[in-house]
Protein backbone atom coordinates (compact mmCIF):
# COMPACT_ATOMS: atom_id res chain seq x y z
CA UNK A 1 0.00 0.00 0.00
CA UNK A 2 1.17 3.52 -0.69
CA UNK A 3 2.54 5.60 2.12
CA UNK A 4 0.10 8.47 1.41
CA UNK A 5 -3.49 8.53 2.63
CA UNK A 6 -4.76 7.94 -0.92
CA UNK A 7 -4.38 4.32 -2.08
CA UNK A 8 -3.76 3.51 -5.72
CA UNK A 9 -6.97 3.21 -7.75
CA UNK A 10 -8.11 -0.41 -8.01
CA UNK A 11 -10.38 -2.57 -10.17
CA UNK A 12 -13.40 -1.59 -8.08
CA UNK A 13 -12.72 2.08 -8.81
CA UNK A 14 -12.85 1.22 -12.52
CA UNK A 15 -16.19 -0.56 -12.06
CA UNK A 16 -17.62 2.37 -10.11
CA UNK A 17 -16.45 4.80 -12.81
CA UNK A 18 -18.18 2.68 -15.47
CA UNK A 19 -21.44 2.72 -13.51
CA UNK A 20 -21.12 6.47 -12.94
CA UNK A 21 -20.70 6.95 -16.69
CA UNK A 22 -23.57 4.61 -17.62
CA UNK A 23 -25.98 5.39 -14.77
CA UNK A 24 -25.15 8.79 -13.30
CA UNK A 25 -28.62 8.80 -11.75
CA UNK A 26 -27.75 5.79 -9.55
CA UNK A 27 -25.56 6.03 -6.43
CA UNK A 28 -23.44 2.87 -6.77
CA UNK A 29 -21.15 3.71 -3.82
CA UNK A 30 -22.30 0.58 -1.87
CA UNK A 31 -20.55 -1.46 -4.56
CA UNK A 32 -17.21 -0.07 -3.32
CA UNK A 33 -16.81 -1.78 0.04
CA UNK A 34 -18.74 -4.91 -0.94
CA UNK A 35 -16.83 -5.31 -4.20
CA UNK A 36 -13.51 -4.81 -2.44
CA UNK A 37 -14.41 -7.29 0.28
CA UNK A 38 -15.41 -9.89 -2.32
CA UNK A 39 -12.21 -9.34 -4.32
CA UNK A 40 -10.14 -9.57 -1.13
CA UNK A 41 -11.87 -12.87 -0.25
CA UNK A 42 -11.01 -14.35 -3.65
CA UNK A 43 -7.40 -13.17 -3.47
CA UNK A 44 -7.06 -14.41 0.12
CA UNK A 45 -8.30 -17.87 -0.84
CA UNK A 46 -5.66 -17.97 -3.58
CA UNK A 47 -2.99 -17.29 -0.94
CA UNK A 48 -4.43 -19.69 1.66
CA UNK A 49 -5.07 -22.71 -0.55
CA UNK A 50 -1.42 -23.53 -1.38
CA UNK A 51 -0.67 -24.02 2.32
CA UNK A 52 -3.62 -26.41 2.66
CA UNK A 53 -2.48 -28.22 -0.50
CA UNK A 54 0.95 -28.75 1.11
CA UNK A 55 -0.91 -30.95 3.60
CA UNK A 56 -3.16 -32.55 0.94
CA UNK A 57 -6.14 -30.62 2.31
CA UNK A 58 -8.77 -28.45 0.68
CA UNK A 59 -10.03 -25.35 2.45
CA UNK A 60 -13.20 -27.10 3.66
CA UNK A 61 -11.20 -30.08 4.96
CA UNK A 62 -8.91 -27.74 6.87
CA UNK A 63 -11.93 -25.89 8.29
CA UNK A 64 -13.61 -29.08 9.45
CA UNK A 65 -10.48 -30.54 11.06
CA UNK A 66 -9.68 -27.17 12.66
CA UNK A 67 -13.23 -26.93 14.07
CA UNK A 68 -12.86 -30.34 15.70
CA UNK A 69 -9.38 -29.41 16.99
CA UNK A 70 -10.65 -26.13 18.49
CA UNK A 71 -13.34 -28.07 20.36
CA UNK A 72 -10.62 -29.41 22.65
CA UNK A 73 -9.98 -32.95 23.81
CA UNK A 74 -11.44 -35.40 22.91
CA UNK A 75 -11.82 -33.35 19.64
CA UNK A 76 -15.37 -34.50 19.15
CA UNK A 77 -18.59 -32.77 18.04
CA UNK A 78 -22.02 -33.74 16.83
CA UNK A 79 -22.61 -33.42 13.08
CA UNK A 80 -25.20 -30.71 13.86
CA UNK A 81 -22.66 -28.68 15.83
CA UNK A 82 -20.19 -29.08 12.99
CA UNK A 83 -22.51 -28.02 10.18
CA UNK A 84 -23.92 -25.06 12.10
CA UNK A 85 -20.41 -23.83 12.91
CA UNK A 86 -19.23 -24.31 9.32
CA UNK A 87 -22.44 -22.88 7.81
CA UNK A 88 -23.10 -25.77 5.41
CA UNK A 89 -26.18 -27.93 4.84
CA UNK A 90 -26.58 -31.31 6.47
CA UNK A 91 -26.35 -32.98 3.03
CA UNK A 92 -23.04 -31.27 2.35
CA UNK A 93 -21.86 -32.24 5.82
CA UNK A 94 -22.68 -35.92 5.23
CA UNK A 95 -20.63 -35.96 2.01
CA UNK A 96 -17.71 -34.21 3.70
CA UNK A 97 -17.76 -36.51 6.70
CA UNK A 98 -17.57 -39.55 4.42
CA UNK A 99 -14.58 -38.08 2.59
CA UNK A 100 -12.63 -37.34 5.78
CA UNK A 101 -13.60 -40.71 7.24
CA UNK A 102 -12.30 -42.49 4.13
CA UNK A 103 -8.99 -40.66 4.62
CA UNK A 104 -8.95 -41.83 8.26
CA UNK A 105 -8.76 -38.25 9.54
CA UNK A 106 -12.01 -38.55 11.49
CA UNK A 107 -14.12 -41.37 12.87
CA UNK A 108 -17.68 -41.57 14.09
CA UNK A 109 -18.35 -42.59 17.66
CA UNK A 110 -21.62 -43.51 19.37
CA UNK A 111 -23.09 -40.60 21.32
CA UNK A 112 -23.28 -41.63 24.99
CA UNK A 113 -26.00 -39.00 25.56
CA UNK A 114 -28.17 -40.01 22.59
CA UNK A 115 -28.17 -43.59 21.31
CA UNK A 116 -29.77 -42.42 18.03
CA UNK A 117 -26.83 -40.25 16.99
CA UNK A 118 -23.12 -40.42 16.35
CA UNK A 119 -20.34 -37.99 17.18
CA UNK A 120 -17.51 -36.96 14.87
CA UNK A 121 -14.01 -37.22 16.33
CA UNK A 122 -10.52 -36.50 15.07
CA UNK A 123 -8.37 -39.60 14.74
CA UNK A 124 -4.78 -39.49 15.97
CA UNK A 125 -3.74 -39.05 12.32
CA UNK A 126 -6.24 -36.20 11.87
CA UNK A 127 -5.04 -34.50 15.05
CA UNK A 128 -1.39 -34.70 14.02
CA UNK A 129 -2.21 -33.38 10.54
CA UNK A 130 -4.28 -30.40 11.69
CA UNK A 131 -1.69 -29.47 14.32
CA UNK A 132 1.01 -29.27 11.63
CA UNK A 133 -1.26 -27.55 9.10
CA UNK A 134 -2.56 -24.88 11.48
CA UNK A 135 0.99 -23.81 12.37
CA UNK A 136 1.80 -23.15 8.70
CA UNK A 137 -1.63 -21.55 8.17
CA UNK A 138 -1.07 -19.03 10.98
CA UNK A 139 2.42 -18.22 9.61
CA UNK A 140 0.85 -17.63 6.18
CA UNK A 141 -1.90 -15.40 7.62
CA UNK A 142 0.72 -13.42 9.54
CA UNK A 143 2.66 -12.94 6.27
CA UNK A 144 -0.48 -11.79 4.42
CA UNK A 145 -1.46 -9.34 7.16
CA UNK A 146 2.07 -7.91 7.38
CA UNK A 147 1.14 -5.85 4.31
CA UNK A 148 -0.89 -3.61 6.65
CA UNK A 149 0.36 -1.43 9.49
CA UNK A 150 -0.64 -2.54 13.00
CA UNK A 151 -2.92 0.50 13.29
CA UNK A 152 -4.65 -0.22 9.98
CA UNK A 153 -5.01 -3.88 10.88
CA UNK A 154 -6.57 -3.05 14.27
CA UNK A 155 -8.97 -0.59 12.65
CA UNK A 156 -9.91 -3.08 9.92
CA UNK A 157 -10.49 -5.86 12.46
CA UNK A 158 -12.66 -3.59 14.62
CA UNK A 159 -14.70 -2.37 11.64
CA UNK A 160 -15.23 -5.88 10.28
CA UNK A 161 -16.29 -7.09 13.72
CA UNK A 162 -18.92 -4.34 13.96
CA UNK A 163 -20.17 -5.12 10.44
CA UNK A 164 -20.27 -8.86 11.13
CA UNK A 165 -22.29 -8.26 14.30
CA UNK A 166 -24.74 -6.12 12.33
CA UNK A 167 -25.07 -8.69 9.54
CA UNK A 168 -25.61 -11.52 12.01
CA UNK A 169 -28.32 -9.54 13.84
CA UNK A 170 -30.05 -8.82 10.51
CA UNK A 171 -29.88 -12.51 9.54
CA UNK A 172 -31.57 -13.56 12.77
CA UNK A 173 -34.49 -11.12 12.45
C-alpha positions in Angstrom: 0.0 0.0 0.0 1.2 3.5 -0.7 2.5 5.6 2.1 0.1 8.5 1.4 -3.5 8.5 2.6 -4.8 7.9 -0.9 -4.4 4.3 -2.1 -3.8 3.5 -5.7 -7.0 3.2 -7.7 -8.1 -0.4 -8.0 -10.4 -2.6 -10.2 -13.4 -1.6 -8.1 -12.7 2.1 -8.8 -12.8 1.2 -12.5 -16.2 -0.6 -12.1 -17.6 2.4 -10.1 -16.5 4.8 -12.8 -18.2 2.7 -15.5 -21.4 2.7 -13.5 -21.1 6.5 -12.9 -20.7 7.0 -16.7 -23.6 4.6 -17.6 -26.0 5.4 -14.8 -25.1 8.8 -13.3 -28.6 8.8 -11.7 -27.8 5.8 -9.5 -25.6 6.0 -6.4 -23.4 2.9 -6.8 -21.2 3.7 -3.8 -22.3 0.6 -1.9 -20.5 -1.5 -4.6 -17.2 -0.1 -3.3 -16.8 -1.8 0.0 -18.7 -4.9 -0.9 -16.8 -5.3 -4.2 -13.5 -4.8 -2.4 -14.4 -7.3 0.3 -15.4 -9.9 -2.3 -12.2 -9.3 -4.3 -10.1 -9.6 -1.1 -11.9 -12.9 -0.3 -11.0 -14.4 -3.6 -7.4 -13.2 -3.5 -7.1 -14.4 0.1 -8.3 -17.9 -0.8 -5.7 -18.0 -3.6 -3.0 -17.3 -0.9 -4.4 -19.7 1.7 -5.1 -22.7 -0.6 -1.4 -23.5 -1.4 -0.7 -24.0 2.3 -3.6 -26.4 2.7 -2.5 -28.2 -0.5 0.9 -28.8 1.1 -0.9 -31.0 3.6 -3.2 -32.5 0.9 -6.1 -30.6 2.3 -8.8 -28.4 0.7 -10.0 -25.3 2.5 -13.2 -27.1 3.7 -11.2 -30.1 5.0 -8.9 -27.7 6.9 -11.9 -25.9 8.3 -13.6 -29.1 9.4 -10.5 -30.5 11.1 -9.7 -27.2 12.7 -13.2 -26.9 14.1 -12.9 -30.3 15.7 -9.4 -29.4 17.0 -10.6 -26.1 18.5 -13.3 -28.1 20.4 -10.6 -29.4 22.7 -10.0 -33.0 23.8 -11.4 -35.4 22.9 -11.8 -33.4 19.6 -15.4 -34.5 19.2 -18.6 -32.8 18.0 -22.0 -33.7 16.8 -22.6 -33.4 13.1 -25.2 -30.7 13.9 -22.7 -28.7 15.8 -20.2 -29.1 13.0 -22.5 -28.0 10.2 -23.9 -25.1 12.1 -20.4 -23.8 12.9 -19.2 -24.3 9.3 -22.4 -22.9 7.8 -23.1 -25.8 5.4 -26.2 -27.9 4.8 -26.6 -31.3 6.5 -26.4 -33.0 3.0 -23.0 -31.3 2.3 -21.9 -32.2 5.8 -22.7 -35.9 5.2 -20.6 -36.0 2.0 -17.7 -34.2 3.7 -17.8 -36.5 6.7 -17.6 -39.5 4.4 -14.6 -38.1 2.6 -12.6 -37.3 5.8 -13.6 -40.7 7.2 -12.3 -42.5 4.1 -9.0 -40.7 4.6 -9.0 -41.8 8.3 -8.8 -38.3 9.5 -12.0 -38.6 11.5 -14.1 -41.4 12.9 -17.7 -41.6 14.1 -18.3 -42.6 17.7 -21.6 -43.5 19.4 -23.1 -40.6 21.3 -23.3 -41.6 25.0 -26.0 -39.0 25.6 -28.2 -40.0 22.6 -28.2 -43.6 21.3 -29.8 -42.4 18.0 -26.8 -40.3 17.0 -23.1 -40.4 16.4 -20.3 -38.0 17.2 -17.5 -37.0 14.9 -14.0 -37.2 16.3 -10.5 -36.5 15.1 -8.4 -39.6 14.7 -4.8 -39.5 16.0 -3.7 -39.1 12.3 -6.2 -36.2 11.9 -5.0 -34.5 15.1 -1.4 -34.7 14.0 -2.2 -33.4 10.5 -4.3 -30.4 11.7 -1.7 -29.5 14.3 1.0 -29.3 11.6 -1.3 -27.5 9.1 -2.6 -24.9 11.5 1.0 -23.8 12.4 1.8 -23.1 8.7 -1.6 -21.5 8.2 -1.1 -19.0 11.0 2.4 -18.2 9.6 0.9 -17.6 6.2 -1.9 -15.4 7.6 0.7 -13.4 9.5 2.7 -12.9 6.3 -0.5 -11.8 4.4 -1.5 -9.3 7.2 2.1 -7.9 7.4 1.1 -5.9 4.3 -0.9 -3.6 6.7 0.4 -1.4 9.5 -0.6 -2.5 13.0 -2.9 0.5 13.3 -4.6 -0.2 10.0 -5.0 -3.9 10.9 -6.6 -3.1 14.3 -9.0 -0.6 12.7 -9.9 -3.1 9.9 -10.5 -5.9 12.5 -12.7 -3.6 14.6 -14.7 -2.4 11.6 -15.2 -5.9 10.3 -16.3 -7.1 13.7 -18.9 -4.3 14.0 -20.2 -5.1 10.4 -20.3 -8.9 11.1 -22.3 -8.3 14.3 -24.7 -6.1 12.3 -25.1 -8.7 9.5 -25.6 -11.5 12.0 -28.3 -9.5 13.8 -30.0 -8.8 10.5 -29.9 -12.5 9.5 -31.6 -13.6 12.8 -34.5 -11.1 12.5 
